[in-house]
């Protein structure tokens, strides 16, 4: 069984998020999503519209996602890779190189982002209305 792990806030979920999850899942058998907690988002100075429980509920409804775990801090990634016996770590290519330290534990793949959509774009577009 090939296990894949990715992380994110997944706020204002859009088709770019779903496409990332679909492509990540296509790399193996089981996709685990580390979902940033509200406390961790605050530490990153990132404000989410939906709280953790609502974002988790939405992610769990997506057919590509097998498990959702809380992401509580930057340093848990190695522990999660080991704990969940991860074969492939996946992130969007806007993070390229940032998680290369995980190559000692698993394969690391940076997937291209979906053109034309992002949470930042959605927020900007809504502010202009």
N, C-alpha and C positions, 0 to 999 in steps of 0.2 A: 504494500500500500504506500503510495506517495502522498505525503502530507505537505500542504502549502500554508504559509503564514503571511499575512499582510496586516498593516496597521493603518488607522486613520480616525478622523473625527466623524466623517460621513454625515455631516449636517446638511440640510437642504438637499437631500438625496436627489440626484439627477441621472440621466442616462449615461453620462460619462463614468459615474461611480459604478453603475450596474455593468457597464462594458468592461471596466477594470476587473470587477469581481468575476465576470464570466471568463475573461481571458486567463485570470489567475487559476480558476478552478479547472480550466482545460488542460493545465499542466500536470494534473494529478487526480487523486481520488478524493481527498478531503481538504476542504478549505477552512482554515481557522482565521477569524478576523479579530485582531486586537483593537478594541474600540476605546478611544481616549475618554477617560472619565471627565466629569465636569471639573473636578479638582485639578487634574492634570492640564486641562485646557486653560484654566485660570493661571496656572503656573507658566504656561506658554504664552500668556497674554492673548489667548484666542477665545473669542466669545461665540458660543454656539446658540442657535435659536432654539433647538430642541434639547431637552435634558438627556442624560445618559440612558435612562430607562426607555424613553421614547425612541431614541436612535437605535438602541439594541433591539427593541421590538420590530422596528422597520427592517433592520438587517436580517433578523431571524426569519422574516417572511420571504426573503429572496432565495430562490431555489439553488443558487450557487453556493450559498453560505451554509456550512455544516455546524459550526460552533462560533460563538462570540465570547471573547474573554476581555476583561477590563485591562486597559493600558493605563497604568498608574504613574509611570515615570520613564525617563529615557533609558535607564540602565537595565530594564527587565528583559530586553530582547534576547540576550544570550541564554538567560535562564529559561525563557519560554521556548526557544529553539530546542534546548535540551529536554525540558519537561515534556513537551508534546512530540518529541522525536521528529522534528521538522526536516524535510528533505530540501525544500525550496522556499526561500524568502523572496517575496515579491513586493515591489513598490513602484509608483509612477516614476518616470524618468526625470521629473523635476527634482528627485532626490538622488540622482546618479552619483555614485561614489561615496555617499554619506554612510552607507551600511556595508561597505566592503569588508569591514572587520568581521562580519558574520561568515565570510568565505572559509574561515577556519572550521566552521561547524556545519555548513550546508551550502547549497548552491544559492547564489544571489542573482536575481533577475530584475532589471528595471524596464518596465513596460512603457511604451509611448503613451502620453496622455491623449485623450480624445480632443481633437481640434474643435474650437468654437464653443466649448462649454466648460465652466468651472464654477465653484461656489462663489468665488470672488466676482466673477462676471455677473452672476445672478444678483448678488447684493448691489453691485454697481448699477446694473440696469434698473433695479427696483428703486434705488435712490433717485434716479433720473425721471421717474414717473411723476 
